[in-house]
Amino acid sequence: MNAVWSVLKREYLERVRKRSFLLATIGGPLLIIALIFGSGFMAARSSEGRTRIAVLDRTGVLLDPVTAALTDADYTVVPAEAGDTQGLDDMVRGGDIGSYLILDDATLTRGEATLVGEDSPGTVRRIALQSAITRAVIEQRFGADTDTEDVARLVRGGDLEFRSVDQELSENERELRTGFTLVGAFFLYFALLLYGVFVMQAVLEEKTSRMAEIVVSAVRPWQLMLGKIVGVGLVGLTQIAVWVLLVVLAGTFGLPMLVATRPELATFFEPGSLAPAALTVVWFTVFFVLGYLLYSGLYAAVGAMCSTEEETRQLQLPVTMMLVIPFVMMIPALEGAGDTPLLAGMSLFPLFTPLLMFARAASGTAPFWQIGLSIVLTVLAIVGVAWIAGRIYRVGILMQGKRPTLPELWRWVREA
């Protein structure tokens, strides 16, 4: 095992010391987090002036209900004198208000109003203003006895709440679980593809540089392959661990400051919203390790069979398709079809298990016996793939020239 440890240590340290690794692991996520929170703070600050609005009521009856509706929508309503549009224009130009709203008979009959300002309102502001105006008009039409909260719900288009007969999950918890699962599935797909290709490229580089001929004189081929696979895998786990740590730190210290200006983000701090995230990380780690060990053996065999990068692009396509197929089928699994017999059977197929079973397990549609069975089958597949890939690697790492045919590969497996 000393030989395996030496290869593992070399593969790991060689990659984590590169500037590209530091940039991708730390610099990239920090930049994304800075952009997300920076844009949030800038949007919150820029909206402070825009949320100061004056209401010019020419109907005589809509000022109070519109003011109340705008106040509920986090607008600051500034009094305006009837008919004084010139003074309001000066206030907009001077920055005292962001815009002013003109209400007339068309507002009372058809819900139409005019917004005057320097910049056109965005989609979110336009919808908020239209909703506030419609709410005020409906209150006026229904009379003073109308419950304002009921009117607000009616303006929003009502609500359709889903309740499962088997699971005691609220709609918000279900949406959060689906969101976390979707993000984790995307990361899992790209992680398996990326680090599998890293293993293949590492094998090809040593083969084409004739370094493998020197290395195999000191270690056995299977030790070299095992060291490469485990070393690159630890690089991947290190990178993922750093990303998770950065996300946790951003959520712990960054979100409270952002929530102070964006109250709608407060749902992230509900205790129930953290459970699906933690469970998703657990399933992600399990299926990343299993999927990586399975696919890295296949990619290592591809690298050992090829002598040029052009050949690897052709031979890695079938292996990559084994990741693309479950990735496509993962979408129905996230949309509620994860318990169908077709997807359940496909998720038990070892090459599809890392993505499909992860999606089903993280979304809560897979029973524990199926999860356990898929893990056992995947472990058995890893042993089988490692045995076949090891024999191909043992011969192919020293072979040069044309790419082997299928009969030649079979001969390598039998005679290695």
Disulfide bonds with the S-S distance in Angstrom:
none
